[in-house]
Amino acid sequence: MTPEENPYLQTPDKIEEPPRHWLGRLRYLGPGFILSASIVGSGELIATTTLGAEAGFVLLWVILVSCLVKVTLQLEFGKHAIASGETTMQAFNQLPGGRWGKANWSIWLWLALMALKFLQVGAIIGLVGVIADIILPLPVPGGTSGAIVDTLPFLPVPDGLTWSIAIWTLLMAVVVSLLIFHGYYRTIEKLSLILIGLFTIMTLASVLALQGTEFALSAQDLLSGLSFQLPVNKVMLFAAIGAFGITGVGGDEIMHYNYWLLEKGYAAKTGPRQENDAAWAHRAKGWIKVMYLDAILAMVVYTVMTAAFYILGAAVLHSQGGLPDGTEIITTLSKMYTETLGKEWANAAFLVGAFVVLFSTLFAALGAWTRGFADAFGQIGWIDFFDARKRRSAIAILAWIIPLLWAASYFFMGKPKLMVLLGGAATTAMLVIVLLAACHFRFKRLPAELKPTVWYDIAFFVSAISIGLVAAYSLIGPFLGK
């Protein structure tokens, strides 16, 4: 294994001058769009539409703020990765505070919070199985309804889970495992771009088509969504907290961003830092500019998509009683398209589109999770993450284990809406860790040569305050109101 094949090592032979103009920078985009493939999935299709269905238009501002305020934390993580070459967990392991064994408290807390994230992605893989079952139901053993509880009543499986859904769910786990098992960065990047593009077109078309239906938007609807009203009851509050954590770039996606930056080669092309090295500072600033463009363009994409999903949920589903939980969630979501596009083919198109967008989340998430867990295990001392062969071996093993655990969590709970919102709450908690880490990177470890402008720091403080307020409100909000 040569150093060129290991993007996690910074060596002088990998140094490359950054592009000077924005057209040249476009050639190096990609990490942010992998995040978008992960973001435009459970967050938009389920959490965002759930909030819209519960609240109507009045909480549109929550979604927009969620997408906009967190990007500066992502930029701070990205700057640190480019300047230091450190992975996320390597950087976490240098945060102040207590340790257990070789690992910092933040790594252990992240591992604990990931238990709820397994529920979130378990919902996604289960819904992919539900969609596949609707499109192509499989022959089932025993019983008349095909429900697992008919043939295995002694197992604590949820109602509505059929053998066909279970088989499809396991098949999807195998497929996504195969794709990541030997999936290198370029494969993940290209497939993510294709998957996110397909569903974007259909969703935007549905929003435009609203104006020709009984669900047409008015200026008053949109203005009410920008009035900064707070949730009026605990159900809406829980949905808002989950949506804030999971929409836009979440705490986990900010952490994942560093792996894609490193594997794209931003840090390797910058090279190892030397004191008073003007050439290094020039390269670092240049590659940070590329990273800024990557992150901001991706933010535009997922903000537009998130707002579109919220508007569809608020316009179509709010007046029809909200969004149910369980396997029927897919047929209810399809109304956002059949009621707006008004075509017989819209339901079939929605099923294909929903399959694509949810599968893109599985695909991008598994690519990131395998790296995150392998990195954490490396900091704990179980593996050598920076040995390319050992890292790839750990990623390959995790690529098989993680999807099976996702599937098992869906079989155990079977309530995808609740599972996604629980995952969103965990993501909000992760944002607090990410915020503390970003402050440490900015004020303790950022090289003096890379000090940002005052406008950047103002945006950073706005992000920090917003996230802190949401975290505080999530603690006291359940004791307020109805």
N, C-alpha and C positions, 0 to 999 in steps of 0.2 A: 504494500500500500504506500504510494508516494504522497508527499505533502499536498500536491495539487489535487488529490482525490479526497482530501480531508478539509472541508471548508471551516472547521472549527479551530484550525490552527492558523495563526498569523505568522507568516514567514516573509522575508524580504523579496523572495522570488515571485510572490503573488501580487506585488504592488502594481497598481494601474491608475493612471490619471483619470479623474472623474470627467464626465462630459461637461462642456462649458455652457451649452445652450439647452433650452427646454426640449427642443426636438430630439437632441441626443439623449436626454434623460429618459425620454419615453421608452427607449430600447431596454432600459434596466428596470422598468416597473414590473410588479408581480406579487411581492409579499402581501401588500394590502388587499389584493383581489382574491388571494387565497383566504384571507380573513373574511372577505365579503361572502365567499361561497359558504363559509361556516355560519356567518351572521344571518344571511337571508335564508333561514330555515325555520327552526322551532321558534326563534324570537319573533319573526315577522308573521309566519303563517299561523301560529297558535297564540303566543303571548300578546302580540300586538292586536290581533283581531279579537281576542278575549277581552282586552281592555276596552276596545271600541264598542264591542257588543254590550258590555256591562254599563259603560258610562255615556255612550253616544259621543258627540263631538267635543264635549267640554274638557277632556283630558288630552287632546291632541298635543298641547304644549309639553306634556310629560315626555312624549315620544320624541319630539323635536329636540328638547333640551338633552334628553338621554343620548341622542346621536351626536350632538354638537360638543357637549362639555368634556367628554372623555378623551377626545383625540389628543389633547396636549399631554396627557399621561402616556398615551401610546408613543408620541414623539419623544418624550423624555426617556422612555425605555429604549427606543430605537437609537437615540443619540448615545446612550450608555453602551449599547451593544457595539456600535460602530467604533467608538473611541477606545473601548477596553477589550473588545473581542470576547467578553464574558457571556456565557449562556445565562438564561433567566435564573436557574437555581444556583449557579455559581455566584451570581450577583446577590441573590437572596442570602446566601450563606455568609455574606460579609456585612449584613445589616446588624445594627446594634441590638442587644438584648440577649436573653438566655439561650442556651443550647441544650440539646439532649443528645448525647453521643457526639458525633461529628457534625450534626446538622443543626442549623439555626431554627428557632421557634417558628419562623414564617414557613419553612418547608413542611414541618409537621402539621401546622394549621391548614396549609393548602391541601395536604393529603387527606385530612379529616373532612374538609369541605367538599372534596371531590366525591365523597360518598353520595351527596345529594345531586351532584352533577351526573352521576351514573343514572339516576332516576330520569333526569331531563333527556339525556340522549337515549335512554331506554324507551321513553315515549316516542321518540322519533323513529327508532328502528321498528317499534311496534306498529306505528302508523304506516310506515312503508309496507309492512306486511299486510295491513288492512287494505291499502290501496291495491296491492298486487292480488289480493283475494277477490276484490270487487271486479278487477279486470279479468282475472283468470282463476276462478275457484278450483281447488283441487279435490279429487275424490277423497272421502274421509272414512275412517274405520268406525263401525258401530254407531248406534244412536240414530235418531231421525233428524236432529238439527245440526249434527256435526260438532256440537259443543263438547269441549274436553270434559266439562263437568258431567256430561251424560255418561261418559265411559270411564272416567277416573274421578268419581265423586269425592274420594278421600284426599285429593290434593286441593290446597287453598288457591285455586286459580280463579280469576275474575269471571263473572258472567259475560257472555258474548264472545269469549275467546274460543274460537273453533280450531279444529285440527288443521284446517287449511291455512288459517292465519298464522298459527304456530309454525307450520312448515315453511311458509313464505318468509316469516321473520328470521328463522334460522338460516334459510338460504341466503337472505340478504346479508346476514352476519358473515357467512362464508365468502360471498362475493366481495364485500368491502375489505375483508381480511386479505383476500388474494391481491386486490389492487394495491394495498399498502405494503404487503409482505415484501415485494420487490419495488415499491414505488419510490423513486428518487424525486428530487425537488422538481425537475422540469416536467415530469409526468403529472405531478400534483398540481402544478401551476397551470398547465395547459387545460387539463380536464376541468379544473375549477372555473376557469374563464368561460368555457363552453357551457357548463351547467348553469351558471348564474345568468348568462345572457339569454338563454331560452325562456326562462320563466318571467324575466323582467319584461319582455315584449308583451306577453299576454296580460300581465297584471296592469301595466300602464294602459293597455287597450281597454280593459274593463273599467278603469277609473274614468276614462274619457267617455265610455259608453253610458255611464251613470246619467249623464245629462239628457239622454233620450228616454229615460224611464221614470217611474213614479218616485224613484229614490234620488232624483236630481239634487245636486248641491246648491245651496244658496250662499250668498256672501255672509248672511247672518250665521249660518252653520259654521263656516270657517272662522269668523270672528269670535264666536263663542268658544272655539277650541284654543284661542290665543288669549283667553281672559284670565289665565292662571288661577282657575278655581281648584281647590283641593278636593280629594276624594271625600264623599259624604257618608260613607259607611265602611265597615270593616272588610266586606267582600271586595269593594272597589279599591280600598287601600291595599289589600294583599295583591290584587291584580296590578295595581300601579307600581308597587315596590318590585314585584317580579318582572314587570315589563321594563322598568328603569334599569334593572340589573342586566337583563338579557338582550335588550335591543341596542342597536348601535354596536360599538366595540365594547364588549364586556370585560370584566376583570381577567377572565381566563384568556380571552383573545389577545388582550394587551400582552400578557405573559407569553403567549404563543408567537407573537409577532417577531420576537428576537430570533427564534429558530429559523424562520423564513428569511429574515435579513441576513443571518450568518450563512445560510445555505445558498442564498443568491450571490454571496461573495462580497457584500458591502464592506464588512470589517476586514476581510482578507485583502481586498484591493487597497484599503486605507493603509494597512501594514502596522507593525508594532510601533508604539509610541516611544520616542526618545525625547529627553528633556531639551527644551529650547530648539526644537526641530521645526523650522518654519515650513519645510516641505511637507512634513506630516500634517501640520495644522491646515495647510492648503488642501491636501487630499481629504482630510476628515470633513472639512467644511463643504467640500464639493460633493462627497457621497451623502452627507447629511441633507443637502439640498435635494438630491435625488430621492431620498427617503421621505422628505416632506411632501414632494409632489406625489409620490406613491400613496402616502397615507391620506392626503387631502382628496385626491381623486376617488379613492375608495370610499371615503366618508360621504362624498356627494352621491355615489351610487347607492350605498346602503341607507342613506337618509331619505332619498327619493322613494326607494322601495318600501321602507318602513312606513312613511307617511301614506303611501298608496294603500298598503294593507290596512292601516288604521282607518282610513276613510271608507274603504269597502266594508269593514266590520261595523263601523258606526252607522253608515248609511243603510246597509241592507239587514244586518243581523240584530241591531239594537231594537228595531221596531218589531222583530219577530221573536222576541223573548230571550235573546242571548245565545250563548254557545253551550251545548250540553257536553258532558264528559263521557268517555267510553268510545266504543268503535263507531258510534253514530256521528262522531265529531266531523268525520270526513264528508259525509253526505250533507251535513249542515253547512260546512265551509263551501261546498260546491255551489250553494245558492248565490254566493257573492258573484259568481261568474254566469250562471244560468239566468239569474234575475237581471243582470246588466247587459250581457251580450245577446240574450234572448234567442239563442240558436240551439237547436237540438244537439249540435256537436260540442257545445260549450262544456257540458258535463264531462264528456270524454277527454276534451282538451284540458280541463281542470285536473282530472285524475292523472294524466300524463305529466302535466306541469307540476302538480304537487309531489308526485313521485320524484321528479327530477330535483326539485328544490330541497326536499327532505333528504334525498340520497346524497346531494352535494354536501349537506351538513355532516352526514355520517362520514363521508370520504375525507373532507377537510379536517373534521374533528379528530378522526382516528390518526391521521398523519401527524397532527400536533400532539395529541395525547401520548402517543408512543414515544415521542421525543421528550415530552415533559416528564413522564414517569421515569424514563431511562435516566434523564438528567438528575432527577431527585434521588433515584437509587444510587447514582454515582456520588452525589454529595453525602449521602448517608454512609457510603463506603462499601456498597454491595457489588458495584461494577466499576470499571474504568470507562467513563463516558467518552473520554477524549481519544481512546484507542478506537480507530475507525471500525475495525473488524468486530470488536466487542460491542460497540454501539449498535452496529447494524444487526448483530445477533440479538441483542436485547429488544430492538425495535421490531424485529421479525417475530419474536416470541410474543411480545405484547400485542402485536397486530392480530393474533389469534385469540388471545385471552380476553381482551377488552370487549370486542363485539359480543362474545358469548355472555359476558356479565351484563351488557346492555340488554340483551334479549331476556335474560333471566329476571332482570328487574321489571321488565314489562309484563312477563308472565305472572310475577308475584303481585303487582299492584293493579295494572290494567286500567289506570285512569290518566290518560295522557295529558289532559289539561292541568290537573293537579300536579303531576310529575314535572311538567315544564315550569310551572310557577314556583315549585319548591327549588328547582334548579336555578331559577332566576333569583330567588332569595339568597341562595348560596353565592351566586355571582356578585350580588350586591355586597355581601360580606367580603368576597375576594377583592372588590374594588378598594376597600379600606386598606388591605395589605398592600395593594398596588399603589395607592396614594402615598402611604408611608415610604415605600421603596422609592417612588418617583421623587419625593422630597429629599430623600437621602442622596439620590443620584445628582439632583440639581444643585444642592447646597453643600454637599460634602465631597463628592467625587468627580464632579465635572471639571475637566482641565480648564485652566484660566483662558487658554486660547479659544475655547468654544463658548465663552459666556454669551448668552443670548441678548436680544434687545429688551428694553423695558416693556414694550408691547407684548412680547412673548411672556414675560413674567406676569404681567397683568392677566393674560388669558389663563396662565397656569394657576394663579390664585383663584380666579373665578371658578375653574374646574374643581379645585380643591375644596372651596367653600360649598359648592353645589353638592358634591358627593358627600361631604361631611353632614350637610343638612338632611340629605336623604337618609343617611345612615342613622342620624339621631331621630328623625321622624319615624323611621321603621321600628324603632324601639318604643317610642312613646305613643305613636299613632293608634295601636290597638287598644289603648286605654281611653281614647277620646272618641266621641261621637257614638254612633249606633253600632 
